[in-house]
Amino acid sequence: MVDLSWFVGATEYSLSDRNPYYSLGHKGFGMPPIRRLEERGPLQDGVTDRGYRYDPRVIILSLGIKGDDQADFYSKRSSLINIFKARNTAGKLRFVVGSITRQIDGHLVGNALAFDDDNRDRLFQRVGIAIKCPDPRWYDPSMQTVTFDLGGGDDTLVVPYEVPYKLGASTIDVSKTITYAGNIKSYPTIRITGPIENAIITHNTTGYVLDFTGTTIAADDYYEIDLGYSDNTIVDSAGTNKIDDLTDDSDLVEWAIEPSPEVAGGVNSISVSGSSISAATKIDINYYDMYAGI
């Protein structure tokens, strides 16, 4: 059995338990629209393909309202309008079947609640709901976290982490792997907690780097890197923009957790390095498993 829910903030509204709404069908859950990028010279036959982008998707939900009497019917209809009324913040549509949970964020668009008399039979009415998802990717709402707890500091000799590593009094280079379960790339949020100098985060599999050579992140401070395309921000613990601390050869746009077959088996090898660290130093990589469709 498929369960559908709509989240407004932290409040969950079931759309498929027949209490009070019936889920009658849906469209737009599969692959999102794909746009090929092309260029053409004045004397060129054909075009040059420059890759692709996913366009926003529109999901159509078909719900049913059934009232015990006129008053009950209009009460349920009023509640549905309140749940799906236009808001500035995105709602979240959640799909659950068996062990699979997928979620997508979107806004109501157009004639979002189509209360047409043609769809009404006395105390039962079919309602169409249109949700536009600016980011067309589904995701598993359980955040994944990989922590590089550097654990360095004065004369530290034992580090229980993956090799290879190099350790001086306060210098370390550690590698870990992320076996990614999604099937479309995921742009993580990375937090570098100080103290650390010359922090470098390298995606060994793709070769992309985030390089803060020449920068010191003090104890009790952190840099948070949001690699989402619409964000691409770097701020410290006070919210100050620190994007200029990234070296020019860094890859703020391209750095991502990659799926198979873009990287073999979805295995992403990642290294972090830095100096002047302490036991408080760590780097957290937070990401969601992302999916092209259901």
Phi and psi in degrees as a GROMACS rama.xvg file:
@    title "Ramachandran Plot"
@    xaxis  label "Phi"
@    yaxis  label "Psi"
@TYPE xy
-92.1573  131.182  VAL-2
-108.357  129.38  ASP-3
-116.068  135.818  LEU-4
-137.488  151.704  SER-5
-119.608  127.135  TRP-6
-105.685  128.435  PHE-7
-114.418  106.843  VAL-8
62.6876  -128.775  GLY-9
-94.0429  1.41585  ALA-10
-90.3668  127.614  THR-11
-103.24  133.018  GLU-12
-118.792  117.654  TYR-13
-73.2026  136.334  SER-14
-110.619  1.65704  LEU-15
-134.738  9.07827  SER-16
-97.3002  7.59546  ASP-17
61.917  23.7448  ARG-18
-141.507  82.4568  ASN-19
-107.279  8.85264  PRO-20
-114.227  149.919  TYR-21
-106.712  132.603  TYR-22
-88.8256  115.739  SER-23
-104.087  -9.72158  LEU-24
155.849  173.901  GLY-25
-159.408  158.092  HIS-26
-133.59  151.261  LYS-27
94.5323  16.3616  GLY-28
-86.6243  -16.326  PHE-29
-81.0423  -142.242  GLY-30
-64.4166  142.695  MET-31
-77.4169  165.883  PRO-32
-61.797  138.753  PRO-33
-115.306  132.224  ILE-34
-115.067  120.562  ARG-35
-81.4281  138.781  ARG-36
-97.9756  127.683  LEU-37
-134.236  151.453  GLU-38
-130.244  154.135  GLU-39
-146.798  125.783  ARG-40
-79.6317  163.752  GLY-41
-61.9092  -28.001  PRO-42
-113.409  14.4835  LEU-43
-85.301  133.633  GLN-44
-82.9669  131.496  ASP-45
73.8071  -155.128  GLY-46
-137.503  166.589  VAL-47
-104.47  120.942  THR-48
-77.0721  131.284  ASP-49
-115.862  22.5707  ARG-50
103.58  -156.331  GLY-51
-147.648  164.055  TYR-52
-140.23  149.745  ARG-53
-87.3108  132.115  TYR-54
-85.6822  163.148  ASP-55
-57.5502  151.985  PRO-56
-110.44  153.111  ARG-57
-116.04  124.08  VAL-58
-102.938  132.699  ILE-59
-110.468  121.808  ILE-60
-104.522  137.229  LEU-61
-112.417  114.455  SER-62
-118.075  153.7  LEU-63
-116.507  141.58  GLY-64
-116.531  129.997  ILE-65
-129.763  120.024  LYS-66
-103.102  152.489  GLY-67
-76.3768  -29.5872  ASP-68
-155.777  -177.316  ASP-69
-59.5363  -44.9245  GLN-70
-63.2278  -42.8411  ALA-71
-65.3266  -41.0033  ASP-72
-59.4372  -50.5668  PHE-73
-71.4134  -26.9975  TYR-74
-65.5838  -43.8613  SER-75
-67.1499  -38.5339  LYS-76
-65.2316  -40.2101  ARG-77
-63.8948  -38.6239  SER-78
-64.6977  -38.7679  SER-79
-66.231  -39.7697  LEU-80
-60.6356  -41.8645  ILE-81
-64.8439  -38.9574  ASN-82
-65.3745  -41.7743  ILE-83
-105.376  12.507  PHE-84
-64.3597  157.547  LYS-85
-63.4881  137.615  ALA-86
-139.472  160.008  ARG-87
-77.6906  -28.3993  ASN-88
-93.1723  145.846  THR-89
-71.3201  144.247  ALA-90
-87.7849  172.681  GLY-91
-126.85  124.842  LYS-92
-99.1611  123.99  LEU-93
-115.106  133.709  ARG-94
-117.32  126.061  PHE-95
-131.97  127.635  VAL-96
-145.515  121.793  VAL-97
57.0375  -127.607  GLY-98
-89.9167  2.63633  SER-99
-95.0049  125.439  ILE-100
-127.24  125.401  THR-101
-131.504  149.885  ARG-102
-142.063  151.003  GLN-103
-146.951  148.496  ILE-104
-103.885  141.21  ASP-105
-164.767  172.196  GLY-106
-123.188  150.518  HIS-107
-72.4726  137.8  LEU-108
-134.838  163.016  VAL-109
56.9206  -145.206  GLY-110
-80.6393  72.1047  ASN-111
-59.5733  -35.2446  ALA-112
-118.368  98.4166  LEU-113
-89.5827  87.2719  ALA-114
-88.0283  74.6619  PHE-115
-88.8926  137.352  ASP-116
-62.0863  -26.6839  ASP-117
-63.6535  -22.3395  ASP-118
-97.9608  11.4565  ASN-119
-114.686  134.502  ARG-120
-126.763  90.6769  ASP-121
56.3203  -102.682  ARG-122
-99.7655  13.8713  LEU-123
-126.181  136.662  PHE-124
-141.301  136.457  GLN-125
-89.7325  131.855  ARG-126
-122.324  130.77  VAL-127
-98.4855  133.197  GLY-128
-126.064  124.853  ILE-129
-106.872  124.127  ALA-130
-121.782  119.405  ILE-131
-95.0318  126.634  LYS-132
-108.457  102.65  CYS-133
-56.9856  -41.2621  PRO-134
-98.3627  111.46  ASP-135
-79.8022  3.69425  PRO-136
-84.7066  135.103  ARG-137
-80.7417  156.631  TRP-138
-146.394  153.781  TYR-139
-79.0218  121.089  ASP-140
-70.0084  -4.50061  PRO-141
-82.3408  109.37  SER-142
-66.3988  138.746  MET-143
-99.5551  137.716  GLN-144
-130.128  129.561  THR-145
-118.393  124.932  VAL-146
-113.274  126.548  THR-147
-97.974  91.4259  PHE-148
-87.7947  94.9688  ASP-149
-63.6851  -33.6872  LEU-150
55.1377  32.3518  GLY-151
-84.1847  -146.397  GLY-152
117.717  -171.258  GLY-153
-60.937  114.972  ASP-154
54.4629  30.632  ASP-155
-67.9633  132.691  THR-156
-115.436  -24.2998  LEU-157
-115.211  123.485  VAL-158
-128.92  109.146  VAL-159
-83.3675  57.898  PRO-160
-130.314  174.138  TYR-161
-60.8694  150.474  GLU-162
-100.797  158.573  VAL-163
-82.2211  154.25  PRO-164
-146.365  155.68  TYR-165
-126.881  132.525  LYS-166
-137.176  119.564  LEU-167
-104.486  -152.15  GLY-168
-62.5238  -33.6197  ALA-169
-154.625  39.2293  SER-170
-132.288  137.459  THR-171
-149.57  152.777  ILE-172
-140.505  109.99  ASP-173
-123.166  141.673  VAL-174
-120.678  141.245  SER-175
-137.418  163.95  LYS-176
-118.392  143.886  THR-177
-115.377  117.112  ILE-178
-92.1209  106.185  THR-179
-83.8931  129.753  TYR-180
-89.6906  -17.4335  ALA-181
-75.5831  173.604  GLY-182
-120.799  11.851  ASN-183
-144.198  146.197  ILE-184
-59.2801  149.865  LYS-185
-120.232  131.117  SER-186
-99.1363  108.226  TYR-187
-81.598  171.266  PRO-188
-107.561  130.072  THR-189
-119.71  129.537  ILE-190
-115.747  123.762  ARG-191
-104.036  112.727  ILE-192
-99.3307  125.682  THR-193
-78.1363  172.18  GLY-194
-85.8451  142.605  PRO-195
-164.383  143.095  ILE-196
-116.623  148.651  GLU-197
55.8667  43.4319  ASN-198
-67.4323  135.555  ALA-199
-135.283  128.613  ILE-200
-115.944  115.99  ILE-201
-115.695  127.9  THR-202
-87.5712  97.6287  HIS-203
-62.7377  -30.4969  ASN-204
-72.5008  -39.3391  THR-205
-99.5567  -19.6759  THR-206
89.1559  -1.88323  GLY-207
-77.6809  145.697  TYR-208
-132.033  154.237  VAL-209
-122.032  106.339  LEU-210
-116.774  118.768  ASP-211
-111.713  33.159  PHE-212
-56.5338  131.651  THR-213
93.2227  -0.0561505  GLY-214
-114.582  138.837  THR-215
-111.28  124.924  THR-216
-102.425  117.397  ILE-217
-74.8468  162.969  ALA-218
-58.8245  144.922  ALA-219
69.3553  11.0812  ASP-220
-121.969  164.123  ASP-221
-150.082  158.84  TYR-222
-112.326  130.999  TYR-223
-112.641  124.158  GLU-224
-109.532  117.532  ILE-225
-104.273  111.952  ASP-226
-91.784  1.42837  LEU-227
-57.6408  137.93  GLY-228
-58.5831  -39.0569  TYR-229
-75.4095  -8.94166  SER-230
-109.062  -71.0402  ASP-231
44.8289  59.4267  ASN-232
-120.998  154.573  THR-233
-134.786  118.254  ILE-234
-132.772  155.556  VAL-235
-92.9499  -173.35  ASP-236
-65.5276  -18.0557  SER-237
-93.3412  -0.0853143  ALA-238
84.4657  10.3223  GLY-239
-78.0293  136.208  THR-240
-65.7018  124.546  ASN-241
-122.027  22.0232  LYS-242
-64.8896  -26.4247  ILE-243
-70.8475  -13.3732  ASP-244
-77.785  -11.9508  ASP-245
-79.5283  135.848  LEU-246
-68.3653  157.891  THR-247
-64.998  -24.9069  ASP-248
-91.2098  11.9211  ASP-249
-79.1754  164.982  SER-250
-122.653  70.5068  ASP-251
-67.3858  -30.9097  LEU-252
-85.2455  -40.1176  VAL-253
-85.1338  -21.3561  GLU-254
-66.0298  122.192  TRP-255
-157.917  163.509  ALA-256
-85.9036  121.406  ILE-257
-102.507  145.534  GLU-258
-89.2984  173.371  PRO-259
-81.5904  143.17  SER-260
-93.0338  7.48134  PRO-261
-55.5917  -40.137  GLU-262
-122.409  139.77  VAL-263
-56.9614  124.077  ALA-264
66.3072  10.1268  GLY-265
68.2912  19.2881  GLY-266
-89.2345  111.947  VAL-267
-103.731  115.079  ASN-268
-93.6318  127.163  SER-269
-130.353  135.738  ILE-270
-119.666  147.037  SER-271
-128.112  145.98  VAL-272
-145.927  159.927  SER-273
174.501  174.223  GLY-274
-133.756  172.411  SER-275
54.4515  44.8605  SER-276
-94.5768  172.483  ILE-277
-139.826  -176.399  SER-278
-64.9948  -17.0347  ALA-279
-85.0536  -12.6444  ALA-280
-70.8473  135.193  THR-281
-160.523  160.605  LYS-282
-129.459  122.939  ILE-283
-108.171  129.981  ASP-284
-111.256  114.792  ILE-285
-111.474  130.143  ASN-286
-152.851  164.315  TYR-287
-112.709  146.242  TYR-288
-72.7158  119.724  ASP-289
-107.896  148.937  MET-290
-136.236  141.526  TYR-291
-70.4453  -25.7562  ALA-292
-175.745  178.903  GLY-293
